Amino acid sequence: AGDGIGRGEGRAGNGPLPHSRQRGKIGMSVRGIDDVLIDLVGDDIHIVLGGQRRNGLQLFVGKDLAAGIRGIAEHQCLGVLAEGVLQYIGIKPKIRRRQRHIDGLRAGKDGVCAVVLIERGENHNLVAVMAKVMKTLVMYGDAFGAEKMVPVTSTYGHTVISFGINAMKPVYDLYDQLIEAGAFSEQKFTADPLPLDKNVPSNPLQDLVFRQFMYKQQARYEAQLRKLGILSDKDYTCTCYLDEVGNKPKQGEVLSWAESSAVVYANSVLGARCNRNSGMIELMGSIAGCVPYFGFLTDDGRKADWIVEVRTTKKPEPQLLGSAIGMKVMEKVPYVKGLDQWIGTEINEDAIAYLKDFGAATASNGAVGLYHIEHLTPEAVQQGEALIRDGAPVYVIDDAELQRVRESYPCVWKNLNAKPKLCFMGCPHMTLHQLIDTTERVEASLRAHGQRKVCIPTVFTAAPGVIEEFEKTEYAPCLRSTGVVLSYICPLMYMNNPLSKAMPVITSSNKLRTYTTARYYTEDEIITMITKGAN
């Protein structure tokens, strides 16, 4: 393959391999991955270790590839030979060394990943399953015009699927196939929040629906995640990037994540590189150790398509500002000017909380996967307005525009004047700083209104690791004394219950408002409502 990166026109050993499709396009040419060659020609099934890397990796398609295998191996350029549409795919498998039927080899220098050597006939199932995993990833990249596969370079992965819902039984059956074949993720991962917590207010009928109908597969799925490689039983959160959780990628690292609020935060605030993948696809990326190269993984894909000018007279509510931007730019990349005057030019605790909620709103009310904040986020600081595309349109946000956006939200309660029966704060999960600050605000508001406990059942949600640290502070007993429940739950999963949908629920989360029947109020309004009462 050498330096060739065409679709069959490059040469390696015995020459280019023919295409099986007349249109001459598999969708991507793959290069730059140092891995292994899975040979599925006839009955001779094994993995060939390829040695040192050359300059590229050619993706070939064809039915008769036996003659080309030796040439590729001799030229020390690696790929995966699979049946059907895909015959050569770049792969970076990381198979656990503790499997008795596998001899593990340590990773070498220059980015060569951990590999395994499977002798002929020793584990046909693993080879076949890994070929399917890679076929899925390459077809995914093909759909988006990816030109190659690149290694996942982050320490940990993250999976968006954290719930064992009956409707997704085929997903869990597929995961059983991965487990049975030994196709585990060597890259440990975190997962989105769990759907159930007995401490969250619910009635017996709701509990019956939750446990016997909705999340009947939960125990099975959590057991699967343990086998597949989840970090621990407390690593369920949508805010995996917080210090208390520890899944915090570095700038420039390539990720295989799907949770929209985590992806937009990692891309924007941390400068990592990740597309808005789907559930299952992200786990396959962690298993294979590589992902298609397109979108936010590319320099061009990180350019700003819109300029947003913030001209408000006060600090804009992050949930409202993110909502306005998301609905305007949709999946495009905004470059936000004027926000630094309200949240500063340092990524401190206040900025982390603000950008977490702001980004989640842009991602859920629109489809934003990356934003740049002038003078604040890393790429905006490093590159400035050079990030902005020529001719980018300008969207001006002032007080009137935020009010217009808020008034556009529909309320789907059956009785628009119903008294709220439940309140959720923490979607995405709250930071430790937010928990402490909101506890103080609730206490102060209760005192101001002559109350001892909240007037509406209220649930604050946070990552288990954050809750653990919060419980060490003096604020934990103070929050309990207000009657607020602190939980690790996913509010969205709670609201998916048909009986929960019928309840008048309020929230400070624009994401929860967008995906459920919950009604949005600002944080200030929420705190007043839960401490004074609301009609």
C-alpha positions as CSV (number, residue, x, y, z in Angstrom):
1,A,0.0,0.0,0.0
2,G,2.9,2.4,0.7
3,D,1.7,5.9,0.2
4,G,-1.3,4.9,-2.0
5,I,-4.6,5.9,-0.6
6,G,-6.9,5.4,-3.6
7,R,-9.7,2.8,-3.8
8,G,-7.8,0.0,-5.4
9,E,-5.3,1.9,-7.5
10,G,-2.5,1.7,-5.0
11,R,-0.1,-1.3,-5.2
12,A,1.1,-3.7,-2.5
13,G,3.0,-6.8,-3.3
14,N,1.1,-8.6,-6.0
15,G,-0.7,-5.4,-7.2
16,P,-4.0,-3.7,-6.6
17,L,-7.1,-5.7,-5.7
18,P,-10.2,-5.4,-7.8
19,H,-13.4,-3.9,-6.6
20,S,-16.5,-6.0,-6.2
21,R,-18.8,-3.1,-6.7
22,Q,-19.1,-1.6,-10.2
23,R,-19.5,1.9,-8.9
24,G,-16.0,1.6,-7.6
25,K,-16.5,3.1,-4.2
26,I,-16.5,1.5,-0.8
27,G,-16.8,4.9,0.8
28,M,-13.4,5.4,2.4
29,S,-9.8,4.7,1.9
30,V,-8.2,3.7,5.2
31,R,-4.7,4.5,6.2
32,G,-2.7,5.2,9.3
33,I,-3.6,2.4,11.6
34,D,-1.0,-0.1,12.8
35,D,-2.9,-3.3,13.6
36,V,-3.5,-6.8,12.4
37,L,-4.7,-8.6,9.3
38,I,-7.7,-10.9,9.8
39,D,-7.6,-13.5,7.0
40,L,-11.0,-15.0,6.1
41,V,-9.9,-16.6,2.8
42,G,-11.4,-20.1,2.6
43,D,-11.0,-22.1,5.8
44,D,-7.7,-20.6,6.7
45,I,-8.7,-18.3,9.6
46,H,-6.1,-16.6,11.6
47,I,-4.7,-13.2,12.4
48,V,-1.4,-12.2,10.9
49,L,0.8,-9.8,12.9
50,G,2.1,-7.2,10.5
51,G,5.3,-5.8,12.0
52,Q,6.2,-2.2,11.6
53,R,4.2,0.4,10.0
54,R,4.8,2.0,6.6
55,N,3.2,5.2,5.4
56,G,-0.4,4.1,4.7
57,L,-3.1,1.5,4.7
58,Q,-5.1,0.7,1.6
59,L,-8.7,-0.4,1.8
60,F,-9.5,-2.9,-0.9
61,V,-12.7,-4.6,-2.0
62,G,-12.9,-7.8,-4.0
63,K,-13.8,-11.4,-3.9
64,D,-10.5,-13.1,-4.7
65,L,-8.0,-11.5,-2.3
66,A,-5.8,-14.5,-1.5
67,A,-3.1,-13.4,-3.8
68,G,-3.0,-9.9,-2.3
69,I,-2.6,-10.9,1.3
70,R,1.0,-12.0,1.2
71,G,1.9,-8.8,-0.7
72,I,0.2,-6.6,1.9
73,A,1.9,-8.5,4.8
74,E,5.3,-8.3,3.1
75,H,4.9,-4.6,2.7
76,Q,4.1,-4.4,6.4
77,C,0.9,-2.5,5.9
78,L,-2.0,-4.0,7.9
79,G,-5.7,-4.3,7.3
80,V,-8.7,-6.6,7.9
81,L,-9.9,-9.1,5.3
82,A,-13.7,-9.7,5.7
83,E,-16.3,-11.4,3.6
84,G,-18.9,-9.7,1.4
85,V,-18.9,-6.0,0.8
86,L,-15.8,-5.4,3.0
87,Q,-12.6,-7.4,2.3
88,Y,-10.0,-5.2,3.8
89,I,-10.7,-3.0,6.8
90,G,-8.3,-1.2,9.1
91,I,-8.8,-2.6,12.6
92,K,-7.3,-1.9,16.0
93,P,-8.6,-4.7,18.2
94,K,-7.8,-4.8,21.9
95,I,-8.6,-8.3,23.2
96,R,-8.1,-9.0,26.8
97,R,-5.0,-11.1,27.5
98,R,-6.7,-13.2,30.2
99,Q,-8.6,-15.2,27.6
100,R,-7.2,-18.7,27.7
101,H,-7.4,-19.2,23.9
102,I,-5.4,-16.1,23.0
103,D,-1.7,-15.2,23.3
104,G,-1.6,-11.5,24.0
105,L,1.1,-9.3,22.6
106,R,2.2,-6.1,24.1
107,A,1.8,-2.8,22.2
108,G,5.0,-1.5,20.6
109,K,6.1,2.0,19.9
110,D,4.9,4.6,17.4
111,G,1.2,3.9,18.2
112,V,1.2,0.2,17.5
113,C,-1.8,-1.1,19.5
114,A,-2.1,-4.2,21.5
115,V,-2.9,-7.2,19.2
116,V,-3.7,-10.9,19.5
117,L,-2.6,-13.9,17.5
118,I,-5.3,-16.4,16.8
119,E,-4.1,-19.6,15.2
120,R,-6.0,-21.4,12.5
121,G,-9.4,-22.7,13.7
122,E,-8.8,-21.6,17.2
123,N,-11.5,-19.0,17.6
124,H,-13.6,-18.6,14.4
125,N,-16.4,-16.9,16.3
126,L,-14.2,-14.0,17.6
127,V,-12.8,-13.4,14.1
128,A,-16.3,-13.4,12.6
129,V,-17.7,-11.1,15.2
130,M,-14.8,-8.6,15.0
131,A,-15.2,-8.6,11.2
132,K,-18.9,-7.6,11.7
133,V,-17.9,-4.9,14.2
134,M,-15.5,-3.4,11.7
135,K,-17.9,-3.7,8.8
136,T,-20.4,-1.8,10.9
137,L,-18.0,1.0,11.6
138,V,-16.8,1.3,8.1
139,M,-20.3,1.4,6.7
140,Y,-21.1,4.1,9.2
141,G,-18.1,6.1,8.0
142,D,-19.1,5.4,4.4
143,A,-22.5,7.1,5.0
144,F,-20.7,10.3,6.1
145,G,-18.0,10.2,3.4
146,A,-15.1,9.3,5.8
147,E,-11.8,8.9,4.1
148,K,-10.0,6.7,6.6
149,M,-10.2,5.1,10.1
150,V,-8.2,6.6,12.9
151,P,-7.3,5.2,16.4
152,V,-9.3,6.0,19.4
153,T,-6.7,7.8,21.7
154,S,-8.7,8.6,24.8
155,T,-8.1,6.6,28.0
156,Y,-11.8,5.7,28.5
157,G,-14.9,5.3,26.4
158,H,-18.5,6.2,27.2
159,T,-21.8,4.5,26.3
160,V,-25.1,6.3,26.1
161,I,-27.2,3.2,26.7
162,S,-27.6,2.6,30.4
163,F,-31.1,1.3,30.6
164,G,-32.5,-2.2,30.2
165,I,-35.7,-1.4,28.4
166,N,-37.7,-4.2,26.9
167,A,-38.1,-2.5,23.5
168,M,-34.3,-2.8,23.1
169,K,-34.0,-6.5,23.7
170,P,-32.3,-7.0,20.3
171,V,-29.5,-4.7,21.4
172,Y,-28.9,-6.8,24.5
173,D,-29.0,-10.0,22.4
174,L,-26.3,-8.5,20.1
175,Y,-24.2,-7.6,23.2
176,D,-24.5,-11.3,24.3
177,Q,-22.9,-12.2,20.9
178,L,-20.0,-9.8,21.6
179,I,-19.5,-11.3,25.0
180,E,-19.7,-14.9,23.9
181,A,-17.1,-14.2,21.2
182,G,-14.8,-12.5,23.7
183,A,-15.0,-9.2,21.8
184,F,-14.6,-7.0,24.9
185,S,-13.6,-3.4,25.1
186,E,-10.0,-3.1,26.4
187,Q,-10.8,0.6,26.7
188,K,-12.8,0.8,29.9
189,F,-15.8,3.0,29.7
190,T,-18.4,4.9,31.7
191,A,-22.1,4.9,30.9
192,D,-25.1,7.2,31.1
193,P,-27.2,7.4,34.3
194,L,-29.2,4.5,35.6
195,P,-33.0,4.7,35.2
196,L,-34.1,3.6,38.6
197,D,-33.7,4.8,42.2
198,K,-36.0,3.8,45.0
199,N,-35.4,7.1,46.7
200,V,-37.0,9.1,43.9
201,P,-40.7,9.7,44.6
202,S,-43.1,7.4,42.7
203,N,-46.3,5.6,43.5
204,P,-46.8,1.8,43.5
205,L,-48.3,1.8,40.0
206,Q,-45.4,3.7,38.6
207,D,-43.0,1.3,40.3
208,L,-44.8,-1.6,38.7
209,V,-44.5,-0.1,35.3
210,F,-40.8,0.8,35.8
211,R,-39.7,-2.6,37.0
212,Q,-42.0,-5.1,35.4
213,F,-42.6,-3.5,32.0
214,M,-40.2,-0.7,31.1
215,Y,-36.8,-1.7,32.6
216,K,-37.3,-5.5,33.0
217,Q,-33.9,-6.0,31.2
218,Q,-32.0,-3.8,33.6
219,A,-30.2,-6.4,35.7
220,R,-29.3,-8.3,32.5
221,Y,-27.9,-5.2,30.9
222,E,-25.9,-4.1,33.9
223,A,-24.3,-7.5,34.0
224,Q,-23.4,-7.2,30.3
225,L,-21.8,-3.9,30.9
226,R,-19.6,-5.3,33.6
227,K,-18.4,-8.0,31.2
228,L,-17.9,-5.6,28.3
229,G,-15.7,-3.3,30.4
230,I,-17.5,-0.6,32.4
231,L,-15.2,1.1,34.9
232,S,-17.3,0.3,38.0
233,D,-20.9,0.1,39.3
234,K,-20.8,3.8,40.3
235,D,-19.7,5.1,36.9
236,Y,-23.1,5.8,35.5
237,T,-23.5,9.5,34.6
238,C,-24.0,11.8,31.7
239,T,-21.2,14.1,33.1
240,C,-18.4,11.5,32.9
241,Y,-15.9,14.4,32.2
242,L,-16.1,15.8,35.7
243,D,-13.1,15.4,37.9
244,E,-15.0,13.4,40.5
245,V,-15.8,10.8,37.8
246,G,-12.4,10.9,36.0
247,N,-13.3,10.3,32.3
248,K,-11.8,13.6,31.2
249,P,-10.2,13.4,27.8
250,K,-7.4,15.8,26.8
251,Q,-7.4,18.2,23.9
252,G,-6.9,16.5,20.6
253,E,-7.7,13.1,21.8
254,V,-10.1,11.0,19.6
255,L,-13.1,9.6,21.4
256,S,-15.9,7.1,20.6
257,W,-18.8,8.6,22.6
258,A,-22.5,9.1,21.9
259,E,-24.2,11.0,24.8
260,S,-24.9,14.4,23.2
261,S,-24.3,16.6,26.2
262,A,-21.0,14.8,26.9
263,V,-19.9,14.9,23.3
264,V,-20.5,18.7,22.9
265,Y,-18.7,19.4,26.2
266,A,-15.7,17.2,25.3
267,N,-15.4,18.8,21.9
268,S,-16.0,22.4,23.0
269,V,-14.7,22.8,26.5
270,L,-11.9,20.2,26.5
271,G,-11.0,20.4,22.8
272,A,-11.3,16.6,22.3
273,R,-12.5,15.2,19.0
274,C,-15.7,13.2,18.8
275,N,-18.6,12.9,16.4
276,R,-22.2,12.7,17.6
277,N,-22.3,8.9,17.3
278,S,-25.2,6.7,18.1
279,G,-25.6,4.1,20.8
280,M,-23.9,0.8,20.1
281,I,-21.7,2.5,17.5
282,E,-19.6,4.2,20.2
283,L,-19.1,0.9,22.1
284,M,-18.0,-0.8,18.8
285,G,-15.5,2.0,18.4
286,S,-14.1,1.2,21.8
287,I,-14.0,-2.5,21.0
288,A,-12.3,-2.0,17.7
289,G,-10.1,0.8,18.9
290,C,-10.8,3.0,15.8
291,V,-13.5,5.2,14.4
292,P,-14.2,6.7,10.9
293,Y,-12.4,10.0,10.2
294,F,-15.0,12.7,9.4
295,G,-16.9,15.6,10.9
296,F,-15.5,16.9,14.2
297,L,-12.5,14.7,13.9
298,T,-11.2,16.8,11.1
299,D,-9.8,20.4,11.2
300,D,-12.3,21.6,8.7
301,G,-15.2,20.0,10.5
302,R,-14.3,22.2,13.6
303,K,-14.6,25.5,11.7
304,A,-17.4,27.8,12.9
305,D,-20.4,28.1,10.5
306,W,-22.2,30.8,12.5
307,I,-21.3,33.9,14.4
308,V,-23.4,34.4,17.5
309,E,-23.3,37.9,19.2
310,V,-24.6,38.0,22.7
311,R,-25.9,41.5,23.5
312,T,-28.0,40.9,26.6
313,T,-28.1,43.3,29.5
314,K,-27.5,40.6,32.1
315,K,-25.9,37.2,32.3
316,P,-28.1,35.0,30.1
317,E,-29.6,31.8,31.5
318,P,-27.4,29.0,30.0
319,Q,-30.4,26.8,29.3
320,L,-32.2,29.6,27.4
321,L,-29.1,30.8,25.5
322,G,-28.2,27.3,24.5
323,S,-31.7,26.6,23.4
324,A,-31.8,29.8,21.2
325,I,-28.5,28.9,19.6
326,G,-29.4,25.3,19.0
327,M,-32.7,26.0,17.4
328,K,-31.0,28.6,15.1
329,V,-27.9,26.9,13.9
330,M,-29.1,23.3,14.3
331,E,-26.1,20.9,13.6
332,K,-23.7,23.7,12.6
333,V,-20.8,25.1,14.7
334,P,-21.4,28.5,16.4
335,Y,-18.7,30.9,17.4
336,V,-20.1,32.9,20.3
337,K,-19.0,36.4,21.0
338,G,-19.8,38.6,24.0
339,L,-20.5,35.7,26.4
340,D,-17.1,36.0,28.1
341,Q,-18.2,39.3,29.6
342,W,-20.6,37.3,31.7
343,I,-18.8,34.1,32.5
344,G,-15.1,35.2,32.2
345,T,-12.1,34.0,30.3
346,E,-11.1,31.0,32.5
347,I,-12.5,27.5,32.7
348,N,-13.3,27.6,36.4
349,E,-16.0,25.9,38.4
350,D,-18.6,28.5,37.4
351,A,-17.7,28.3,33.8
352,I,-17.8,24.4,33.8
353,A,-21.3,24.4,35.2
354,Y,-22.5,27.1,32.8
355,L,-21.0,25.5,29.7
356,K,-22.3,22.0,30.7
357,D,-25.9,23.2,30.8
358,F,-25.5,25.6,27.9
359,G,-24.0,22.9,25.7
360,A,-26.7,20.4,26.6
361,A,-29.3,22.8,25.5
362,T,-27.6,23.5,22.2
363,A,-27.3,19.8,21.6
364,S,-30.9,18.9,22.5
365,N,-32.8,21.9,21.2
366,G,-30.7,21.7,18.1
367,A,-28.1,19.2,17.1
368,V,-24.9,21.1,18.0
369,G,-21.9,18.9,18.7
370,L,-19.3,21.7,19.0
371,Y,-19.3,25.4,19.9
372,H,-16.5,27.9,20.4
373,I,-16.7,30.7,23.0
374,E,-14.5,33.7,22.2
375,H,-11.7,34.2,24.7
376,L,-12.7,31.1,26.7
377,T,-12.8,27.6,25.0
378,P,-9.4,26.2,24.0
379,E,-9.6,26.4,20.2
380,A,-11.2,29.9,20.3
381,V,-8.3,31.1,22.5
382,Q,-5.7,29.4,20.3
383,Q,-7.1,30.3,16.9
384,G,-9.5,33.2,17.5
385,E,-11.6,34.3,14.5
386,A,-9.5,32.2,12.2
387,L,-11.9,29.4,13.2
388,I,-14.8,31.3,11.4
389,R,-15.7,30.3,7.9
390,D,-15.8,33.1,5.3
391,G,-19.3,34.5,4.9
392,A,-20.6,33.0,8.2
393,P,-24.0,34.5,9.0
394,V,-24.5,36.4,12.2
395,Y,-27.2,35.7,14.9
396,V,-27.7,38.5,17.4
397,I,-29.2,37.5,20.8
398,D,-30.5,40.1,23.1
399,D,-33.0,40.1,25.9
400,A,-36.0,40.3,23.6
401,E,-34.7,37.3,21.5
402,L,-34.3,35.2,24.6
403,Q,-37.8,36.1,25.7
404,R,-39.2,35.3,22.2
405,V,-37.5,31.9,22.4
406,R,-38.9,31.1,25.8
407,E,-42.4,32.1,24.9
408,S,-42.2,29.7,21.9
409,Y,-42.0,26.6,24.2
410,P,-45.2,24.6,24.2
411,C,-46.7,23.3,27.4
412,V,-48.2,19.9,27.0
413,W,-49.8,19.5,30.4
414,K,-53.4,18.5,30.2
415,N,-54.2,21.2,32.8
416,L,-52.0,24.2,32.1
417,N,-52.7,25.6,35.6
418,A,-52.0,22.3,37.5
419,K,-50.0,22.4,40.7
420,P,-46.6,20.8,40.1
421,K,-46.2,17.4,41.6
422,L,-42.5,16.9,41.1
423,C,-39.4,19.0,40.3
424,F,-36.2,17.8,38.7
425,M,-32.9,19.7,38.7
426,G,-29.8,18.2,37.2
427,C,-30.2,17.2,33.5
428,P,-27.3,16.9,32.7
429,H,-26.1,15.9,36.2
430,M,-25.2,18.7,38.5
431,T,-21.6,19.5,39.4
432,L,-20.3,19.5,43.0
433,H,-20.1,23.3,42.8
434,Q,-23.8,23.4,41.6
435,L,-24.9,21.1,44.4
436,I,-23.3,23.3,47.0
437,D,-24.5,26.6,45.5
438,T,-28.1,25.4,45.0
439,T,-28.3,24.0,48.5
440,E,-27.3,27.4,49.9
441,R,-29.9,29.1,47.6
442,V,-32.7,26.7,48.6
443,E,-31.9,27.2,52.3
444,A,-31.9,30.9,52.0
445,S,-35.2,31.0,50.1
446,L,-36.8,28.7,52.6
447,R,-35.8,31.0,55.4
448,A,-37.1,34.0,53.4
449,H,-40.5,32.4,53.0
450,G,-40.7,31.0,56.5
451,Q,-40.6,27.4,55.4
452,R,-38.5,24.5,56.6
453,K,-38.9,22.1,53.7
454,V,-39.6,22.3,50.0
455,C,-43.3,22.6,49.1
456,I,-42.9,20.5,45.9
457,P,-41.2,17.1,45.9
458,T,-37.8,17.9,44.5
459,V,-35.0,15.8,43.1
460,F,-31.4,16.9,42.5
461,T,-29.5,14.5,40.3
462,A,-25.7,14.1,40.1
463,A,-23.0,11.5,39.3
464,P,-22.4,8.9,42.0
465,G,-18.8,10.2,42.3
466,V,-20.1,13.7,42.8
467,I,-22.7,12.6,45.4
468,E,-19.9,10.8,47.2
469,E,-17.8,13.9,47.5
470,F,-20.9,16.0,48.3
471,E,-21.7,13.7,51.2
472,K,-18.3,14.6,52.8
473,T,-19.3,18.3,53.0
474,E,-21.3,20.2,55.6
475,Y,-23.9,20.9,52.9
476,A,-25.2,17.3,52.6
477,P,-27.1,17.2,55.9
478,C,-28.4,20.8,55.1
479,L,-29.8,19.6,51.8
480,R,-31.5,16.6,53.4
481,S,-33.1,18.8,56.0
482,T,-34.8,20.8,53.2
483,G,-36.5,17.6,52.0
484,V,-34.8,17.6,48.6
485,V,-33.9,14.1,47.3
486,L,-30.3,13.7,45.9
487,S,-30.2,10.9,43.3
488,Y,-28.0,9.4,40.6
489,I,-31.0,8.8,38.4
490,C,-31.6,9.9,34.8
491,P,-34.6,12.2,35.0
492,L,-35.4,11.5,31.3
493,M,-35.7,7.8,32.0
494,Y,-38.1,8.5,34.9
495,M,-40.2,10.7,32.6
496,N,-40.5,8.0,30.0
497,N,-42.9,6.2,32.2
498,P,-46.4,6.9,30.7
499,L,-47.7,7.6,34.2
500,S,-44.9,10.1,34.8
501,K,-45.7,11.8,31.5
502,A,-49.2,12.5,32.8
503,M,-47.8,14.3,35.9
504,P,-47.2,18.0,36.0
505,V,-43.4,18.0,36.4
506,I,-41.2,21.2,36.4
507,T,-37.6,21.4,35.6
508,S,-34.7,23.9,35.1
509,S,-33.4,21.7,32.3
510,N,-34.1,22.6,28.7
511,K,-33.0,19.1,27.6
512,L,-35.6,17.5,29.9
513,R,-38.2,19.9,28.6
514,T,-37.4,19.0,25.0
515,Y,-37.5,15.3,25.4
516,T,-40.4,14.9,27.9
517,T,-43.6,16.6,29.2
518,A,-41.7,18.5,31.9
519,R,-42.2,22.3,31.9
520,Y,-39.3,24.6,31.9
521,Y,-38.6,27.4,34.4
522,T,-35.3,29.2,35.1
523,E,-33.3,28.2,38.2
524,D,-34.4,31.3,40.0
525,E,-38.1,30.6,39.3
526,I,-37.7,26.9,40.3
527,I,-36.1,27.8,43.6
528,T,-38.9,30.2,44.4
529,M,-41.6,27.7,43.4
530,I,-40.2,24.8,45.5
531,T,-39.7,27.0,48.6
532,K,-42.8,29.2,48.4
533,G,-45.2,27.0,46.6
534,A,-46.8,27.4,43.1
535,N,-50.2,27.2,41.5
